[in-house]
Amino acid sequence: MSKIKKHKITIIGSGLVGMTLALKIASQGINVLLIDKVSDNNLLNIKDSRTSAISQGSARILSELGLWEQIKKECQPILDIIVTEGLSNNKIFFQSSELDEGPLGYIVNNKFLKEFIYRNVKKSKNIQFIQNSTLKKIKSNPFYVELTTNKARIHTSLVVGADGRFSNTRSLANFKYFYHDYRQCAYVFNICHKREHQSKALERFFPSGPLAILPMKKKKSKNLSSVVWTIKNFNSNSQRIFEQNFKQEFMNKYGDFFGSVLKIEKPAKYNLNVFSCYEPFKNRVVLVGDANQAIHPIAGQGLNLGFRDSKILADVIIEAETLGFDIGSEIVLNKYLRKRYIDKNLLFQATHSLNDLFSSENLFLQNIRKAGLRLFNRSALLKKQSMMFAMGLRNFEI
């Protein structure tokens, strides 16, 4: 193995959160080492028809990096969101026209977003990107962290684990976390429908799980939407029967919202669980995005949570570096914790509780849901505050 290499900041993981963090830090002339086990070919040639929901707050973060104008061209704005309890007329309407902040959010193709940000990372003079590099060992001392990969030994002042839900960094650094299996799975797929979506998103809540239909940018004059359909796990036999009747089962829940469905793409299936680390940093290792906390997709906020992590951590690192502080010290990382604690915990509790509330078939809770939806829809203040929070425009600090 080659001699020890020294770096101030090492980011593990070249997902959207890790790359955005690297770009933000590098934009201030600070050198960053970015490590990932994937190669160019794996990253650029991956087939991914999924979409991401980008909040207005995340759009502003990307704008600070000079990326948003190009990304925006490939996005479908969400102007209105309609929330219903099942197929009933019990609804909440969220309308961007009630605020003066632009669209409620945007839907963009994952593959495009990842490739675009990746190309900007490769162009940065202050980012050294090492690929095909697997992290094997993390050893911390009071002054630096020693990383061992399949390619090198690295001494670094700060390690950022941005390597996703199945974080190797989290495992090697022995972070403890809360875990809950929802016993649900999400089917993610795109549909082509007869009527235009008019920039509207729909979320229907059923006891079996929520169904979200998100508007996509038109392609060759086709009206497209992305679907995230959450259902309770079946036994293997029931699962087989469900998947055989998948289209009809979906149509029963869809309810002709955008007219007849002309095509349903093959769905991808994901088991749903949630976890949250009891502490986001220790011994000069800090976790961001899904590596630190992965939430239920009920509100489509996972990526936005990660983008806010990357912005705040970058701001804290840049300030510490400018003032000559040790960027891996507890004083610096505690500042990051204070700035992110309320936002992360509010979103964690909100998504967890919403899923429990709307998945319950308890008659008492059903009546509370109905009354709550009616009350919520009548309150302009409640709707405005919840929209601002979901748009990532409310930042709470301690």
C-alpha positions as CSV (number, residue, x, y, z in Angstrom):
1,M,0.0,0.0,0.0
2,S,1.2,3.5,-0.8
3,K,2.4,6.0,1.8
4,I,0.0,7.9,4.0
5,K,-1.9,10.7,2.3
6,K,-3.0,13.8,4.4
7,H,-6.3,15.6,3.8
8,K,-8.3,18.2,5.8
9,I,-11.8,17.0,4.8
10,T,-12.7,13.5,3.5
11,I,-16.2,12.8,2.3
12,I,-17.3,9.2,1.9
13,G,-20.0,8.7,-0.7
14,S,-20.7,10.5,-4.0
15,G,-24.5,10.5,-3.8
16,L,-26.4,13.8,-4.2
17,V,-25.8,14.9,-0.6
18,G,-22.1,14.0,-0.6
19,M,-21.4,15.7,-3.9
20,T,-23.4,18.8,-3.0
21,L,-21.5,19.1,0.3
22,A,-18.2,18.8,-1.6
23,L,-19.1,21.5,-4.1
24,K,-20.2,23.9,-1.4
25,I,-17.0,23.5,0.6
26,A,-14.8,23.6,-2.5
27,S,-16.5,26.8,-3.7
28,Q,-14.7,28.6,-0.9
29,G,-11.2,27.4,-2.1
30,I,-11.0,24.6,0.5
31,N,-9.6,21.3,-0.7
32,V,-11.9,18.2,-0.3
33,L,-11.2,14.5,-0.8
34,L,-14.3,12.6,-2.1
35,I,-14.2,8.8,-2.0
36,D,-16.6,6.3,-3.4
37,K,-16.6,2.6,-4.3
38,V,-18.4,3.2,-7.6
39,S,-16.7,4.0,-11.0
40,D,-17.6,6.4,-13.7
41,N,-19.3,3.7,-15.7
42,N,-21.4,2.5,-12.8
43,L,-22.5,6.1,-12.0
44,L,-23.2,7.3,-15.5
45,N,-24.7,4.2,-17.0
46,I,-27.1,3.2,-14.2
47,K,-30.7,2.8,-15.3
48,D,-32.9,4.9,-13.0
49,S,-36.4,6.1,-13.9
50,R,-37.1,7.3,-10.4
51,T,-37.7,10.9,-9.6
52,S,-36.7,13.2,-6.7
53,A,-38.9,15.9,-5.1
54,I,-36.8,19.1,-4.6
55,S,-38.2,21.6,-2.2
56,Q,-38.0,25.4,-2.7
57,G,-35.4,25.5,0.0
58,S,-33.3,22.9,-1.8
59,A,-33.6,24.8,-5.0
60,R,-32.1,27.8,-3.3
61,I,-29.3,25.7,-1.9
62,L,-28.5,24.5,-5.5
63,S,-28.8,28.1,-6.7
64,E,-26.1,29.2,-4.3
65,L,-23.8,26.7,-6.1
66,G,-24.7,28.0,-9.5
67,L,-26.5,24.8,-10.4
68,W,-30.1,25.5,-10.3
69,E,-30.7,27.4,-13.6
70,Q,-29.6,24.3,-15.5
71,I,-31.4,21.8,-13.2
72,K,-34.6,23.9,-13.3
73,K,-34.9,23.4,-17.1
74,E,-35.4,19.7,-16.5
75,C,-37.8,20.1,-13.6
76,Q,-41.6,20.0,-13.4
77,P,-42.9,22.6,-10.9
78,I,-45.5,21.6,-8.3
79,L,-48.0,24.4,-8.0
80,D,-50.8,22.6,-6.0
81,I,-51.0,19.6,-3.8
82,I,-54.2,17.8,-3.0
83,V,-54.4,15.5,0.0
84,T,-57.3,13.1,0.4
85,E,-58.4,10.4,2.8
86,G,-58.8,7.5,0.5
87,L,-61.2,8.2,-2.4
88,S,-63.4,10.4,-0.2
89,N,-64.1,14.1,-0.7
90,N,-62.4,14.9,2.6
91,K,-59.5,17.0,1.2
92,I,-56.8,19.5,1.9
93,F,-55.7,21.9,-0.8
94,F,-52.2,23.3,-0.7
95,Q,-51.8,26.1,-3.3
96,S,-48.6,28.0,-4.2
97,S,-50.7,31.0,-5.0
98,E,-51.4,31.3,-1.2
99,L,-47.7,32.2,-0.7
100,D,-45.3,34.4,-2.5
101,E,-42.4,31.9,-2.6
102,G,-42.8,30.3,-6.0
103,P,-43.7,26.6,-6.7
104,L,-44.2,24.3,-3.7
105,G,-41.5,22.1,-5.1
106,Y,-40.2,20.4,-8.2
107,I,-40.0,16.9,-9.6
108,V,-36.8,15.9,-11.5
109,N,-35.4,12.7,-12.9
110,N,-32.9,11.1,-10.6
111,K,-30.5,10.1,-13.4
112,F,-30.2,13.6,-14.8
113,L,-29.8,15.2,-11.4
114,K,-27.0,12.8,-10.4
115,E,-25.1,13.1,-13.7
116,F,-25.3,16.9,-13.8
117,I,-24.0,17.4,-10.3
118,Y,-21.4,14.7,-10.9
119,R,-20.0,16.5,-13.9
120,N,-19.7,19.7,-11.8
121,V,-17.8,17.8,-9.2
122,K,-15.4,16.4,-11.8
123,K,-14.7,20.0,-13.1
124,S,-13.9,21.4,-9.6
125,K,-10.2,22.1,-9.0
126,N,-10.6,21.8,-5.3
127,I,-12.2,18.3,-5.2
128,Q,-10.0,15.2,-5.5
129,F,-12.4,12.3,-6.4
130,I,-11.1,8.8,-5.9
131,Q,-13.4,6.1,-7.3
132,N,-13.4,2.3,-7.0
133,S,-12.2,2.9,-3.4
134,T,-13.8,0.9,-0.6
135,L,-13.5,2.0,3.0
136,K,-12.1,-0.8,5.2
137,K,-11.2,0.7,8.6
138,I,-11.7,3.9,10.6
139,K,-9.3,4.7,13.5
140,S,-9.7,8.0,15.4
141,N,-7.4,9.8,17.8
142,P,-7.7,13.3,19.3
143,F,-5.9,14.9,16.4
144,Y,-7.0,13.1,13.2
145,V,-8.7,10.1,11.8
146,E,-6.9,7.3,9.9
147,L,-8.8,5.8,7.1
148,T,-7.8,2.6,5.4
149,T,-9.2,1.8,2.0
150,N,-8.4,-0.8,-0.6
151,K,-6.1,1.8,-2.2
152,A,-4.6,3.9,0.4
153,R,-4.1,5.0,4.0
154,I,-5.4,8.6,4.7
155,H,-5.0,10.9,7.6
156,T,-7.8,13.5,7.8
157,S,-9.1,16.1,10.2
158,L,-12.7,15.3,9.5
159,V,-14.6,12.4,8.0
160,V,-18.1,13.0,6.6
161,G,-20.2,9.9,6.1
162,A,-22.5,10.6,3.2
163,D,-22.8,7.0,1.9
164,G,-26.5,6.6,2.3
165,R,-29.0,4.4,4.1
166,F,-26.6,1.4,4.2
167,S,-23.6,3.5,5.3
168,N,-20.3,1.7,5.7
169,T,-19.0,4.7,7.5
170,R,-21.7,4.5,10.2
171,S,-21.0,0.8,10.6
172,L,-17.2,1.1,10.8
173,A,-17.4,4.0,13.2
174,N,-19.9,2.1,15.4
175,F,-22.7,4.7,15.5
176,K,-25.7,3.5,17.5
177,Y,-29.2,4.2,16.1
178,F,-32.9,3.7,16.6
179,Y,-34.5,1.4,14.0
180,H,-38.1,0.6,13.1
181,D,-39.5,-1.7,10.4
182,Y,-42.8,-0.3,9.0
183,R,-43.7,-3.7,7.5
184,Q,-44.5,-1.8,4.4
185,C,-43.1,-1.6,0.9
186,A,-43.1,1.1,-1.7
187,Y,-43.7,0.5,-5.4
188,V,-42.1,3.3,-7.4
189,F,-43.1,3.7,-11.1
190,N,-44.1,6.2,-13.8
191,I,-47.5,6.4,-15.5
192,C,-48.7,8.0,-18.7
193,H,-52.2,9.4,-18.5
194,K,-54.8,11.0,-20.7
195,R,-55.3,14.4,-19.1
196,E,-52.6,17.0,-18.3
197,H,-51.7,17.2,-14.6
198,Q,-51.6,21.0,-14.6
199,S,-48.7,20.9,-12.2
200,K,-50.8,19.3,-9.5
201,A,-49.6,16.5,-7.1
202,L,-52.0,14.1,-5.4
203,E,-51.6,12.2,-2.1
204,R,-54.2,9.7,-1.1
205,F,-54.1,8.2,2.4
206,F,-55.3,4.6,2.7
207,P,-55.1,2.3,5.8
208,S,-52.7,0.1,3.7
209,G,-50.5,3.1,3.1
210,P,-50.3,6.4,1.1
211,L,-50.4,6.7,-2.7
212,A,-48.5,9.8,-4.1
213,I,-48.8,10.9,-7.7
214,L,-46.3,13.5,-8.7
215,P,-46.3,15.5,-11.9
216,M,-43.4,15.0,-14.3
217,K,-42.2,17.1,-17.2
218,K,-43.8,16.2,-20.5
219,K,-41.9,14.0,-22.8
220,K,-42.8,13.8,-26.5
221,S,-46.2,15.3,-25.7
222,K,-47.0,12.6,-23.2
223,N,-48.6,13.4,-19.9
224,L,-46.4,11.8,-17.3
225,S,-46.5,11.4,-13.5
226,S,-44.4,9.6,-11.0
227,V,-46.1,7.2,-8.5
228,V,-44.9,6.2,-5.0
229,W,-47.4,3.6,-3.7
230,T,-46.9,2.3,-0.2
231,I,-48.7,-0.8,1.0
232,K,-48.5,-3.2,3.9
233,N,-46.3,-6.3,3.4
234,F,-48.1,-9.5,2.4
235,N,-47.1,-13.1,2.9
236,S,-45.5,-14.6,-0.1
237,N,-48.7,-16.0,-1.6
238,S,-50.7,-12.8,-1.2
239,Q,-47.8,-10.9,-2.6
240,R,-47.8,-13.0,-5.8
241,I,-51.5,-12.5,-6.2
242,F,-51.2,-8.8,-5.6
243,E,-48.5,-8.4,-8.2
244,Q,-50.4,-10.4,-10.8
245,N,-53.3,-7.9,-10.4
246,F,-51.1,-4.9,-9.9
247,K,-52.6,-2.7,-12.6
248,Q,-56.2,-3.2,-11.4
249,E,-55.2,-2.8,-7.8
250,F,-53.6,0.5,-8.7
251,M,-56.5,1.7,-10.8
252,N,-58.8,1.1,-7.8
253,K,-56.7,3.5,-5.7
254,Y,-56.0,6.0,-8.5
255,G,-59.6,6.9,-9.1
256,D,-59.2,8.5,-12.6
257,F,-57.6,11.7,-11.2
258,F,-55.7,12.6,-14.4
259,G,-58.0,10.6,-16.7
260,S,-57.5,7.1,-18.0
261,V,-54.0,5.6,-17.5
262,L,-52.4,4.8,-20.9
263,K,-49.3,3.1,-19.6
264,I,-47.8,1.8,-16.4
265,E,-44.0,1.3,-16.3
266,K,-42.5,-1.7,-14.5
267,P,-42.4,-0.8,-10.8
268,A,-39.4,-1.0,-8.5
269,K,-40.1,-2.3,-5.0
270,Y,-38.4,-1.1,-1.8
271,N,-39.0,-2.3,1.8
272,L,-39.6,0.6,4.2
273,N,-38.0,1.2,7.5
274,V,-36.8,4.2,9.5
275,F,-33.7,4.8,11.6
276,S,-32.0,7.7,13.3
277,C,-28.6,7.9,14.9
278,Y,-28.6,8.9,18.5
279,E,-25.7,11.2,17.8
280,P,-24.7,12.6,14.4
281,F,-21.0,12.8,15.1
282,K,-18.3,11.4,17.3
283,N,-14.5,11.2,17.2
284,R,-14.1,13.5,14.2
285,V,-16.7,11.5,12.1
286,V,-20.0,13.2,11.2
287,L,-22.9,11.6,9.3
288,V,-25.2,13.5,6.9
289,G,-28.3,12.6,4.9
290,D,-29.6,9.0,4.9
291,A,-26.4,7.9,6.6
292,N,-27.5,9.6,9.8
293,Q,-31.3,9.5,9.5
294,A,-33.6,7.8,7.0
295,I,-37.3,8.7,7.1
296,H,-40.6,7.4,5.7
297,P,-41.2,8.6,2.1
298,I,-44.7,9.7,3.0
299,A,-43.8,13.4,2.5
300,G,-41.0,13.0,-0.1
301,Q,-38.6,14.9,2.1
302,G,-35.6,12.6,2.5
303,L,-33.3,14.2,-0.1
304,N,-34.3,17.7,1.0
305,L,-33.3,16.8,4.6
306,G,-29.9,15.7,3.2
307,F,-29.5,18.9,1.2
308,R,-30.1,21.0,4.3
309,D,-27.6,18.8,6.2
310,S,-25.0,19.5,3.5
311,K,-25.6,23.3,3.4
312,I,-25.4,23.7,7.2
313,L,-22.4,21.5,7.7
314,A,-20.6,23.2,4.8
315,D,-21.4,26.7,6.4
316,V,-20.0,25.5,9.8
317,I,-16.9,24.0,8.2
318,I,-16.2,27.1,6.1
319,E,-16.6,29.5,9.1
320,A,-14.4,27.3,11.3
321,E,-11.7,27.1,8.6
322,T,-11.8,30.9,8.0
323,L,-11.4,31.5,11.8
324,G,-8.6,29.0,12.1
325,F,-10.5,26.5,14.2
326,D,-10.1,22.7,14.2
327,I,-12.9,21.6,11.9
328,G,-13.1,18.2,13.5
329,S,-13.4,19.5,17.0
330,E,-16.5,18.9,19.2
331,I,-17.0,22.7,19.5
332,V,-17.4,23.0,15.7
333,L,-19.5,19.9,15.2
334,N,-21.7,20.8,18.1
335,K,-22.6,24.0,16.3
336,Y,-23.7,21.8,13.3
337,L,-25.8,19.7,15.7
338,R,-27.6,22.7,17.2
339,K,-28.5,24.1,13.8
340,R,-29.9,20.8,12.6
341,Y,-31.5,19.2,15.7
342,I,-35.0,20.6,15.6
343,D,-35.5,20.4,11.8
344,K,-34.4,16.8,11.6
345,N,-36.4,15.7,14.7
346,L,-39.5,17.5,13.7
347,L,-39.5,15.9,10.2
348,F,-38.7,12.5,11.7
349,Q,-41.6,12.7,14.2
350,A,-44.0,14.2,11.6
351,T,-43.5,11.5,9.0
352,H,-43.5,8.7,11.6
353,S,-46.7,9.9,13.2
354,L,-48.5,10.7,9.9
355,N,-47.9,7.1,8.7
356,D,-49.2,5.7,12.0
357,L,-52.2,7.9,12.0
358,F,-53.3,7.3,8.5
359,S,-52.5,3.6,8.5
360,S,-54.7,2.9,11.5
361,E,-58.1,1.3,11.0
362,N,-59.2,2.3,14.6
363,L,-62.6,3.9,14.4
364,F,-61.7,6.6,16.9
365,L,-58.6,7.6,15.0
366,Q,-60.6,7.6,11.7
367,N,-62.9,10.2,13.2
368,I,-60.0,12.3,14.4
369,R,-58.5,12.1,10.9
370,K,-61.7,13.3,9.2
371,A,-62.2,16.2,11.7
372,G,-58.5,17.1,11.5
373,L,-58.5,17.3,7.7
374,R,-61.6,19.5,7.7
375,L,-60.2,21.8,10.3
376,F,-56.8,22.0,8.6
377,N,-58.3,22.9,5.3
378,R,-60.2,25.8,6.8
379,S,-57.2,27.2,8.6
380,A,-55.1,29.5,6.3
381,L,-52.5,29.9,9.1
382,L,-52.0,26.1,9.6
383,K,-51.7,25.5,5.8
384,K,-49.3,28.4,5.3
385,Q,-47.0,27.3,8.2
386,S,-47.0,23.6,7.0
387,M,-46.3,24.7,3.4
388,M,-43.4,26.8,4.5
389,F,-42.0,23.9,6.6
390,A,-42.4,21.4,3.8
391,M,-40.8,23.8,1.3
392,G,-37.7,23.9,3.5
393,L,-38.1,27.6,4.3
394,R,-38.4,27.3,8.1
395,N,-35.1,26.7,9.8
396,F,-35.2,26.1,13.6
397,E,-32.1,26.2,15.7
398,I,-31.2,25.7,19.4
